[in-house]
Amino acid sequence: MNKKPMQKLGTALTCAGLLLCSNAYADSVKIGFVTTLTTPAGVIGKDMQDAVNLAVEHLGAKMSGNDIEVLFEDDAFKPEIGKQKTDKLVKQDDVDFVAGFIWSHVLLASRKSALDAGKFLISANAGPSQLAGKLCHENFFSASWQNDQTPMALGEVLNQQDVKSIYVMAPNYAAGKNMVAGVERTFKGEILGKDLTKWGKDAQLDFSAELAKAKASGAEGLFVFYPGKAGGAFMKQYQQAGLVESLPLYTVFTVDSISLPKLQGAKMEGVLGSKNTMFWSPDLDTPGNQKFVSGFREKYDRYPSFYAAQAYDSIMLINSGVEGAGGDVDDMDAVRSAMEQANFDSVRGKYTYGNNHFPIQNFYLREVTEDADGNWTNEIVSTVLENHQDTYAEKCKL
């Protein structure tokens, strides 16, 4: 049994009205969760934080009899700060698990800090190709996907819909490059143009020049990956440019439950009917997802995003490992073996892990629709890929 006394955690520990702080000397499972809680991208981190707190609540604030301690840290959307916060979690706070990570460049900067310290590292979003391939590690697990997979599914959708040509736009950083590589890997048509726009501190938010080039290219479709604030800015400009009818939009990680209320409020009607691909959807009919979505909507009065779904699953994955080890988080072999089984009610339904500890799972075509209450949301249209494994697993030596 893990015998660590609970420390005074100040504002970093979110008790969230749960029983997280009830016994100052109880055995505990300590989870450090790194995400973005400030900057305009903080809305994503807040969605993940809310999902983590819901997961802890659904677990009764216990994992195999151990109290759950969650320490949230803000990476401020910067790799160097993410690494600093990860260093703090493993050296000062001595957490058992480091989880979270929205951004691939932040995860890549932080991975050695966690893994070299002998901690489990659980990505609740970022899925850079390096960690799926040559940099895979026995103590790294993904609760999401490898970056290329979702756009690979979209490439298949384009083929199925007989789209012959596309124009491509994405931000110029690790995940953006992975997204472009993914759609290029499966799309059989012609790519008539490609723009990788500035990302990071001074991210480009004016896409008028790129949209003009896309229109002039004569492409039959526009593929876009723009998460967070950039996604909202892009969608507004796409509609203002009058491209809804002439240049159909296909997206990944752009039109989600975070952006849709804002787009609906701004009357961006061109979003309705747009297509995107994802491993998950709010209407996915699995027991774990029904409990998650209904609980999230009841607690927070909004639809959860895929970021939230993955964050929720990351806690449930950790719980499966702790339970499999009989509550002894110091028995890393037992925890690891249990997590490799993915034996829990995932929001995505039953899935398996590949040798690189990335999920082998289904991917779906979704369409933006209006629900019975008038809220814009995503609904599943069809299954595009079944039990799909990323292409980098063969480079992993585990």
Secondary structure in CASP SS format (residue, H / E / C, confidence):
PFRMAT SS
TARGET T0000
AUTHOR 0000-0000-0000
METHOD secondary structure of the structure
MODEL  1
M C 1.00
N C 1.00
K C 1.00
K C 1.00
P C 1.00
M C 1.00
Q C 1.00
K C 1.00
L C 1.00
G H 1.00
T H 1.00
A H 1.00
L E 1.00
T C 1.00
C C 1.00
A C 1.00
G C 1.00
L C 1.00
L C 1.00
L C 1.00
C C 1.00
S C 1.00
N C 1.00
A C 1.00
Y C 1.00
A C 1.00
D C 1.00
S E 1.00
V E 1.00
K E 1.00
I E 1.00
G E 1.00
F E 1.00
V E 1.00
T E 1.00
T C 1.00
L C 1.00
T C 1.00
T C 1.00
P C 1.00
A C 1.00
G H 1.00
V H 1.00
I H 1.00
G H 1.00
K H 1.00
D H 1.00
M H 1.00
Q H 1.00
D H 1.00
A H 1.00
V H 1.00
N H 1.00
L H 1.00
A H 1.00
V H 1.00
E H 1.00
H H 1.00
L C 1.00
G C 1.00
A C 1.00
K E 1.00
M E 1.00
S C 1.00
G C 1.00
N E 1.00
D E 1.00
I E 1.00
E E 1.00
V E 1.00
L E 1.00
F E 1.00
E E 1.00
D E 1.00
D C 1.00
A C 1.00
F C 1.00
K C 1.00
P H 1.00
E H 1.00
I H 1.00
G H 1.00
K H 1.00
Q H 1.00
K H 1.00
T H 1.00
D H 1.00
K H 1.00
L H 1.00
V H 1.00
K H 1.00
Q H 1.00
D C 1.00
D C 1.00
V C 1.00
D C 1.00
F E 1.00
V E 1.00
A E 1.00
G E 1.00
F C 1.00
I C 1.00
W C 1.00
S H 1.00
H H 1.00
V H 1.00
L H 1.00
L H 1.00
A H 1.00
S H 1.00
R H 1.00
K H 1.00
S H 1.00
A H 1.00
L H 1.00
D C 1.00
A C 1.00
G C 1.00
K C 1.00
F E 1.00
L E 1.00
I E 1.00
S E 1.00
A C 1.00
N C 1.00
A C 1.00
G C 1.00
P C 1.00
S H 1.00
Q H 1.00
L H 1.00
A H 1.00
G C 1.00
K C 1.00
L C 1.00
C C 1.00
H C 1.00
E C 1.00
N C 1.00
F E 1.00
F E 1.00
S E 1.00
A C 1.00
S C 1.00
W C 1.00
Q C 1.00
N C 1.00
D C 1.00
Q H 1.00
T H 1.00
P H 1.00
M H 1.00
A H 1.00
L H 1.00
G H 1.00
E H 1.00
V H 1.00
L H 1.00
N H 1.00
Q H 1.00
Q C 1.00
D C 1.00
V C 1.00
K C 1.00
S E 1.00
I E 1.00
Y E 1.00
V E 1.00
M E 1.00
A E 1.00
P E 1.00
N C 1.00
Y C 1.00
A H 1.00
A H 1.00
G H 1.00
K H 1.00
N H 1.00
M H 1.00
V H 1.00
A H 1.00
G H 1.00
V H 1.00
E H 1.00
R H 1.00
T H 1.00
F C 1.00
K C 1.00
G C 1.00
E E 1.00
I E 1.00
L E 1.00
G E 1.00
K E 1.00
D E 1.00
L E 1.00
T E 1.00
K C 1.00
W C 1.00
G C 1.00
K C 1.00
D C 1.00
A C 1.00
Q C 1.00
L C 1.00
D C 1.00
F C 1.00
S H 1.00
A H 1.00
E H 1.00
L H 1.00
A H 1.00
K H 1.00
A H 1.00
K H 1.00
A H 1.00
S H 1.00
G C 1.00
A C 1.00
E C 1.00
G E 1.00
L E 1.00
F E 1.00
V E 1.00
F C 1.00
Y C 1.00
P C 1.00
G H 1.00
K H 1.00
A H 1.00
G H 1.00
G H 1.00
A H 1.00
F H 1.00
M H 1.00
K H 1.00
Q H 1.00
Y H 1.00
Q H 1.00
Q H 1.00
A C 1.00
G C 1.00
L C 1.00
V C 1.00
E C 1.00
S C 1.00
L C 1.00
P C 1.00
L E 1.00
Y E 1.00
T E 1.00
V C 1.00
F C 1.00
T C 1.00
V C 1.00
D C 1.00
S C 1.00
I C 1.00
S H 1.00
L H 1.00
P H 1.00
K H 1.00
L H 1.00
Q H 1.00
G H 1.00
A C 1.00
K C 1.00
M C 1.00
E H 1.00
G H 1.00
V H 1.00
L C 1.00
G C 1.00
S C 1.00
K E 1.00
N E 1.00
T E 1.00
M E 1.00
F C 1.00
W C 1.00
S C 1.00
P C 1.00
D C 1.00
L C 1.00
D C 1.00
T C 1.00
P H 1.00
G H 1.00
N H 1.00
Q H 1.00
K H 1.00
F H 1.00
V H 1.00
S H 1.00
G H 1.00
F H 1.00
R H 1.00
E H 1.00
K H 1.00
Y H 1.00
D C 1.00
R C 1.00
Y C 1.00
P C 1.00
S C 1.00
F H 1.00
Y H 1.00
A H 1.00
A H 1.00
Q H 1.00
A H 1.00
Y H 1.00
D H 1.00
S H 1.00
I H 1.00
M H 1.00
L H 1.00
I H 1.00
N H 1.00
S H 1.00
G H 1.00
V H 1.00
E H 1.00
G H 1.00
A C 1.00
G C 1.00
G C 1.00
D C 1.00
V C 1.00
D C 1.00
D C 1.00
M H 1.00
D H 1.00
A H 1.00
V H 1.00
R H 1.00
S H 1.00
A H 1.00
M H 1.00
E H 1.00
Q C 1.00
A C 1.00
N C 1.00
F C 1.00
D C 1.00
S C 1.00
V C 1.00
R C 1.00
G C 1.00
K C 1.00
Y C 1.00
T E 1.00
Y E 1.00
G C 1.00
N C 1.00
N C 1.00
H C 1.00
F C 1.00
P E 1.00
I E 1.00
Q E 1.00
N E 1.00
F E 1.00
Y E 1.00
L E 1.00
R E 1.00
E E 1.00
V E 1.00
T E 1.00
E E 1.00
D C 1.00
A C 1.00
D C 1.00
G C 1.00
N C 1.00
W E 1.00
T E 1.00
N E 1.00
E E 1.00
I E 1.00
V E 1.00
S E 1.00
T E 1.00
V E 1.00
L E 1.00
E E 1.00
N E 1.00
H E 1.00
Q C 1.00
D C 1.00
T C 1.00
Y C 1.00
A H 1.00
E H 1.00
K H 1.00
C C 1.00
K C 1.00
L C 1.00
END
